[in-house]
């Protein structure tokens, strides 16, 4: 069943298309009869409706494009109907008055198509084989992008530039004086011709950026100068950026020169504020240039279809860090055996890989802890003088359709209903950002849960923070945005953003950390302690929600493992269909949890244990399970993680030395530099070195 919000939207879209068809029909009837008021009204409404839909519903108009009724055809038809209408209006001489109008209209369309051709050329010259951030790329002669209306928005350009034509023609139909139509057409022609000439200036040497060959040479030189040693490789969809963002601070703290390697151009702006240099290299052939760099180690927070492409570089050692650890099968993906090492938090994950029997050898599993958990505050006792804050953070439905993946579908509404029924509970609801992306039932349940929370809030009342709290949040938001976002013009393209996002200011990372902390404090202080919150934005982050909560309710996911570092009470919903004993046996992360059934019958007991610590019988088990899942606290996880990176880099050095020694002992074997010097490297079409070929 479609949701209630989708049906009206579709109805509006169909009504808009129907209105456009009616306008075309009315314009035709008004032109042929002629009925001048109908003709004028239909012509104006037709163009106006197309202009509005270009801004509000571009996807709807894309459907018309698929049936060859795109914006150019629609506007040409409108203009032809206007000319037909003028032919039928008494007082307008077709030969003396309308012929010049027709010729001028044809010239207007001619300049429009020329502008389209120039726009294609400009876009091609402004397409780099890579995208960077936090790197000074001024040597690539980067400049501001041309206006979007000229270079990218073909439909909007044609419609906007046609407004003077339509206005002039309508005045002509009223006055029967072709002068007004000539004025309108002249203005449209001047706009189109002038825009084309202005856009063409981006093809002149002054505004032309470096070509592909020059850009790749610059990249090689930058890599040689920066000398990266350790990096993070990431590829994925727009909603998966959080998987990389959770590792930014850890990567920045490693010894050596860190780098972030991306594959999708849009992902460059999805990565949160960091001082680490970012290089996005979409093409495999260009990605192979990293083989000749000083890069020794790449960390992988996620598997993707493009991961195998970077794994082809043998001079780089690869470690799979994952983006979280849970007892789900996705945390033991057989793809993990493709990496040199698999880095896990603690003994539990090591055991999990061995029990899964997927080909990952125990010697390749390295326990490093979870260094990014440092901001999570420890348990500080039961809530006193305030409502108990419950964080319900269910995971998403996953790819395999397992009903035990998420509690949202089977148990979510029951859990939330039980929590909302307790007047001494404040609920923080933070669903996984991918909820509903695979199973529509999860998305529908998520919407119903949010509606329940909104309704519950409407029935509550109490003291609220004063206006100074909202003002403080606004000030902190402005301060944080200034540090973490770049102000781009609407017309800015990726090259303009590259120029604006060059080398970051010294000390920016520390300033961002302080600003985030201040913003989170201002955020929580701006709401009353009795008010439920629905959190679907990136901020506040999950760790901030951990610190605000007295208890967590979640599913079998990495959220549980991370939350355990606080040693606060937590509960896990069992929607797998297993008995509680089997559920605990199959998922070690729930060993110290309160287990909730789909009907949420255990919520009341959970809240009692939170409010009365003497009833909390799982405290000792949580402390024991914490070490089993996350490893020891001494040495700190950040130290162990850094040591693992240095050790893996040493293995990369050892391999390089072995290969150099092996190649030096083979008669006639030459290095890639020797081949290049001799000018005989042309046959190496794959871009791989002789060293790779020998291997």
N, C-alpha and C positions, 0 to 999 in steps of 0.2 A: 504494500500500500504506500503511495507517495505521501510524504509528509504534508501537513497543512500549509506550510510556507511555500512549498513548491507549486501547488496547484494554482494559487492566485498569480504567481509570477509567470507561469506558462500561459495563463489566461490573458495577462497583460501583453505578453509577447505576441500571442496570436492576434490579439486585438490591434496591436501596432501594425503588424503585417497586413491585416485586413484593411485597416485605415489607409495604408499606402496604396493598396490595390484600388480602393474606392477613389482615392485622390487621382490616380492615373486615369481611371474611367471617367471621372467627372471632368478632368482636364480635357480628355478627348472629346466628350460630348459638348462641353462648352466651346471648344475650338471649332467643331464642325457645324454647329447649328447656325450661327454662333450665339451663345448666351454670355455676354461679356462679364457680368458679375460672377457667374459660376466659373467662367474661365479664369478670371483673376484670382478668386478665392482658392480654387483647386491648385493653381500653379504655385501660389505662395505657401499653402498648407503642405503640398507635396515636397517642396524643397525644405521647408522648415522641419517637417517630420524626419526627413533623411538626416538633416544636420543634428537633430536631437538624438536620434538612434546611433549615429556615429560616435557620440560621446557616451551615451548611457548603455547601449546594447550592441557593441561592435560584434559580439559573438552571433547575435541574431542576424545581422546583415551578412556575416560570413556564410550563413546557410544559403542566402540568395546568390552569393558568389559561386557556390558549388553547382548551381543550376544555370550558370552563365548569365546571371542577371546582377552583375556586380555594379559598383558605384558609377563606373564610367558609362556603362550601358544605360543605367537609370537616368543619369544626368543628360546624356545625349538624347534619350527619348523625351525627357522633359523639354529640352530646348527645341527639338523637332516639333513637338506639339505646340509650342509657343509660336514657331514660325507658321505652322498650319493655321493657327488661330488668327494670326495677323493677316494671312491671305484672305480670310473670310470676313474680315472687318471692313466695312465700307469706309472710303476716305483714305486708304493706304494704297499707294501705287506700287504694285509688285516689282516692276522693272526699275523705277527710279528710286524707290525708297527701300524696298525689302532686299533687293539684290546686294547692296553694300552691307546691309546688316548680316546677310548670310555669309558673305565673304569674310567679314570681320570675325564672325563666330567660328568659321573654319580656321582662321589664323589663331584664334584663342586655343582651340583644341590642338592645333599643331604645336604651339609653345608648351602646352600641357604635356604632350608626349615627349617632347625634347627634354623637358624638365625631369620626367621620369627616367629617361636614359642617363642624364647627367647624375641623377640621384644614385643610380646603380653604380656608376663609375666611382662616385665619391665614397659610397659604402665599401666598395672593394678596396680602395686605397687606404681606408681607415680600419681595415681588418688585420690585426696583428696575429702571428702564429701563437702568441701566448698573451696572457694578461698578468700584471703584477700588482702588488700592494705592499706598502711599507718599503719600497725600493725607489731610489732616485733614478727615474727613467727619462730624465730631461734630454739625454743624448739622443733619444729616438725622435726628437723634434715634435713632441706632442703639442697639440694646440686644441683650442675649444672646438666642439662639434658644431656643425651647421644647424640652423633651426630645424626642429623635427617636422614642422609643417612642410618644409621643402624637401627634406632628405628621406623621410620615412612615412609620413602620413599622407599618402597619395589621395585617399578618399576625402579626407578633411580639406586638403588643399583645393581639390577640384570644386567641392561644394562651396567653400568659403569664397573662392575667387569667382564663382558663378553668381553670387548674390547680387553684385552690381548689374550683371546682365539681366537677371530676372526682374530686378526692380525697374530698370530702364525700359524693358519690353512691356511691363505692365503699365507704365506711364504712357507708352506709345499706344497701347490698346485703348486707353481711356481718352487720350487727346487726339489720336490718329496722326500724331506728329512723330515721324521717325527720328527726329532730333534726340529725343530722350533715350530711345533704344541705342542710338549711336554713342551717346555719352556713356551709358552703362557698359556697353561692349568695349569701348575704348579703355575704361577703367579696368575691366577684367583682363583685357589683353595686356595692359601696362603692368598689372600685378603679376601675371604669369610670366611675361617676358623678363621683367625686372628680377623676379624671383629666380628664374633660370640663370640669368647672368650672375647674380649674387652667389648662387650655389656653385656655379662654375669656378669661382675664385678659389674653392678648396682643391681644385686640380692644378693650381699654379704652384710653382716651386716653394713659394713662401709658406704655404699652408700644407704642403705634402709631407706626411710623416715618412719614417724610414720604411723601405720595402722589406719583403720577407727575408731576403738574404742578409741585408744589413741588420735587421732585427735579431736574427739568429746568431749572427756574429757578436752582437752586443750581449746577448744572453750568455754565450760562451765566455766572453771576457768578464762579465759580472760574476759568473760562477767561479772563474779562476781567481778573481780578486777577493770575493767574499769567503771562499773556501768552506762551504757548508760541510758539517760532519754528521749531524743527526737531523732527521726530519720526520714529519708526519705525512702520510699519503692518504688522501681521502677522495672518494667518488660516491655520488649518490644523488637522490632526488632532493627537491627543495625542503621537504619536511624532515629530512634526515640530518640537517646541519648540526643539530644538538649533539649528535654522536661525536663530531669532531670538536665542537666548542668545549666540551667537558675536559678535553685534554690540553687546552691552550696554556694554562698556567703551568702545568707539569712540564710541557715541552719547553717553555721559556726558561724554566729553572735548571735545565740540564747543562752540564759542562759541554763546552764546544760551541759551534755556530749552528743554531737551529734553523730549519726552513720548513715551510708547509708547501706540499705539492698537491695541487688540485687538478681535476680533469674537466669539470664543467664550468663554463664561463660565468654563469649566474651565481655559482657557489662563492665566488670571490667576495661578493657583498653579503653573503649569508654568514660568513665567519665573523665572530664577534671581535670586539676591540682587542688587539694584540700588537706587540711590537715586533713579533717574529716576521721575517720576510715571507711573502706569499707569492708563489709562482703557479699559474694555471697553464697547463700544456695539454690542449685537447688531442692533438694528433700523436699517434704512436711513434711515427718516424722522428718527430721532434723530441718526444719523451726519452728516446734512447740516448740523447746527448748527455743525460745525467750519468751515463756509464763512464764518461771521460772526466767527470768532476771528482771532487774530493769527498763526496757524500759516501758515508760508510754504513749508516743504519737508517732504516725507515720503519716507523711505527704505524701499524694499521689498526684503527679503531673499529673498522667494519669490513666485511667482505662485499665485493661488488663484481659485476661482470668484467670491469676494467682492471681489477686487481691483478689478474694473470698477466697483463701486459707489462706491468712494472716488475713482476717477479722474474721476467726474462733477463734482467740485468744481474749477472752473477757477482759483480764486484760490490754490490750492496747487500748487506745482511738485512733480513726482514723479520720483524717481531709482531705477532698478533696480540694486541692489547685488549681488543673488544671494547665496546662502549658501556659495558656493565656486565655483571655476573649474576646469573640466576640458575635455578635448577632446570630450566626449560631446555629442550633439546637444541634450541638455537645457540645455546652457549657451548655446545659440543659439536659444532658443525664439522663434518669430515674435511672440509676445505682447509681447516687449520693445519693439516699436515703438510700443506704446500709452503708454509713459512719455516724459516730456520729455527725460530723459537716461538713458544706460546707463553706469554706473560700473564700470570694469574695473581689474584690477591692473596690466597692462602691455601692451606692443605685441602680444604674442601673441593676446590676447583681441580687440584691435582688428582684427587681421588675420582672426581667426576669424569675426567678424560680417560682414566684407566678403565673405569667401569663401562664407559661408552664403547671402548674397543674400536676406535675409528682410525687407528694407524698413527696416532700421535705418541711418540716414544716418551717415556717418563723423563729421560735425560734432557729433553728439549722443553720441558715445562719448568718455567722459572717463577718462583714466588716473589712478587715485588710489592704486595700490598695495594692500597688504593690511595695514592698521595693526594688526590684532589678532595679527600674527605676531611682535610684539616679544619675547614670552617665550621664543621658540625659540632655544636656544643653538647657536653655530656648531660646526663640526667641530673636534674636539680630538685627532685622531689615532687610530691603531689601538688596540684593546683590549690592555692589557698586564696579565698576571698574573690574568686572569679570563676566563670564557667570553664569547664574542661574543654580544651581545644582538641578536636579530632581532625586529623588529616586523612581524608579518603583519596588515595592516589592510585586508582586502578590502571593496569596496563592495557594495551590495545589487544585486538583479537588475533593478531598474527596471521601468517600465511597458510597454516595447515588446517584451519577449521576446528582445532581442538577446543571443546567447550570449556576446558579448564584454563585456557590462556587468560581470559579476562572475566571478571565478575560482573561487568557492566550489564550484560545481557540477562543473565539468570538471577543475579542477586543484588545488583546495584540499587535498584529502586527500593527493595526491601531494607537494605542497609541504611540508605539515606532516610527512609521513612521512620525507622527506629530511632535514628539519631535526632531527627527534627522533632520527634515527640518528647524528647527530654529537654525541659526548659533550661537546664543548667549545662547545656552543650553548645559550643560554637563550632560549626562545621566549616572546614576548609576543603573545598572540592577542586582537585587538580587532576583532570583526566589526561591520559597520554595524548600528545599532539596528533597521533595517527589514528585515534579512535574513530571507527566508522569508515576508514579508508578501504577496507576489504569487505566487511560484513555490514550491510545497511542496518541490520537490527541493532548493532552496537551504536551507530550514529543516532538512531531513533531513541534508544534508551538514554543515551547521553543528553539528548535534548529534553527528554521528559524529566530527567534528574535535575537539570538546571532550572526547569520551570517549577519544580517542587520547591527548590531552594529559594527562588525568587518569591514564590507565594508565602513561604514561611517567614521570610524577612518582612514582607508587607504586614504580617500579623504581629510583629514584635515592635517594641518601642523601648526607649530609655535614653539616658544622657548620651550626647554625641560630642566629639571633640569640637573645640571652637574653630572659628575661621582661620586662626593662626596655623592650625595643623594642616589644613588644605593649602595654605600659602607656602608653608615650609615644604610640602611635597612638590608643589609646582616649582619652587626654587631649586630643589634638589634634582628634579627631573630635567630642568633646563641645564643645570650644571653637568649632569651625567650625559645628556644628549650632546652637549658641546664637546665632550671628550670622546664619545664613542661613535658618533655619526659625523658624516661629512655633508655639508650643505651643497647639494648638486642642483644645477639648473634643470628644468624639465627636459631641455634638449640635450643634456649631457649624455654622451655615449661612453663606452668602456675606456676609450683612450683618454677622454677628458677626465674621467674618474682616476685613471692611472696617474695622470699628472697631479691631480689634487691630493691623492693619497700616496704621496712619496714618502721619503724618510720621516718617521714619526719624531716628534719632539722628545728630547731627552727627559726621562722621568715620567713619561705619559702612563706607562703601565701601573706604576705605584699610585699615580693620581686617580686612575680609573678604579683601582681596588678600593681606595678611600671613598670615592664618590659612590660606588655601588653600596658599600656598607652604610653610608649616610642616607642614601635613597631608601634602602630597605627599612631602616629605622623609621624614616619619615612616612613610608607607606603604611606600616602597621600602626603607627600612632595616629594616622588620619582616619581610622575606622574605630567604631566602638567595639568593646570586647564581647558584646552580645550579638553582634551582627555576623551572619554567615557570609562566607566569601566564595565566589566562583573564580578560579584563577586559570585562565586559558592563554595568557600571554607569557612571553619568555621571562619577564620579570614580574614578581619576585621569583627567583629560581627555586628549585626543589629543596636545596639545602637550607635556604631561608625559611621555607615552610616547615622543614624538620625542626628548626630551632624554635619556631612559634608553637609547634604542636606538643601536646602532652602524650598523645598516642597516635599510632599510624594504623590504618586499615588499608591493605593492598592485596595484590595477587602474588603468585610466584614470579618474581621479577627482581631485577637488580636494585630496585627501590628498597626492597626489604634488606638486602645485604648492606647497602649504604646506610640505611637508618640504624642498623644494629650498632654502628660505631658510637651512638649516643647512649646505648643500653636502656633506652626507654621502652615501655610496653608496646607491643604491636600485635596485630591480628592479621590473619591471611584467610581469604574466602576460599572455600573448597567447592568449586563448581565442576570438578573433574568427574564426579560420579563414584569416586573411590570412598571407601570407609575412612574414618579419621586415622586409624592405625596405619592403613596402607598409604594414606596421604603423607603422614609424617615419615614413613619409611622411605618413600620414593623421593621426597623433597627435603633434604637436610636443613634448608634455610627456614623451614617452618617448625623446627624442633622446639624452639623456645617461644612459639607463637600461640595465641588463642586462635582456635580454628572456628571459623564462622560457616555455618551451613547456608545454602541458598535462601532459606527463609529468615536468615539473620537472627535466629533465636539466641545466639550467644552475645549479642551486643550489650545487653544489660549487665551481664557478669563482667564483661570487659571494662565497662565504665566504673563498676564498683571497685575493681582492682586498681584502676588509675587513681580514684579518689581516696582509696584506703590502702596504702602500701602494705599493710599487714596481710592483706588478702592477695597480694601479688606473689604467687608461688613460683614464678618463672624467672625471677631476677637473677639467681645464680646461673641458671641455664643460659640466659642471654649473655652474661659475661663470658662463659665458656665458649658459646657458639660464636661470639664476636671474634675471638682469636682463631677459631677453626676456619671461619670464613675469610677473615681479613688479614690473618697473620699476626705476628707479635708487634707490639708497639715500640720495641727497642731492638735494633735501631729503627728510627722512624721510616715510614714508607718512602718518603722523598729521598732518603739516603739510599735505600735498597734499590729504588727505581733507577737512580743515577748510576749506581754501581753496575746494574744490569746493562745499561746503555753503554757504559765504558767497556765492559767485558765483551759485549757483542761487537763493538767497534774494533777491539783488539783482534777478534776472530777475522774480521774483514781484512785487517792489516796482515795477519798471518797468511791468509789465502793469497793476497796480492804478492807477498814475498815468495810464496811457493810457486806461483805461476811465473813470476819473473825468473826465478831460478830454473824452473823447468824449461822455459822458452830459451833461456841463454845457453842451455846445454843441447839444443836441437840445431844441428848444422843447417845453415841457410834460413833459419827462422828469424824474422825481423819484427821489430815493434811497429806499431801503427805510425809512430812519428817517422820512422825510417821509410815506410811505404809512402807517406804523404810527401816527404822530401823528394823522393824519387819520381813523384807524379804518377804513380801507378795505382792509386786507390780508387779509380773510377769504377772498377768492377765490383766494389763492395756496396752493392745497392741497398743492402739492409741497414747500413749505417753502423754495423757492429764492427768491433775492432778485430785485428788478427788474433788477439788473445782469446776473444770469444770463439772465433772460428776454430782455434786449436783445441779449446775445451770441448 
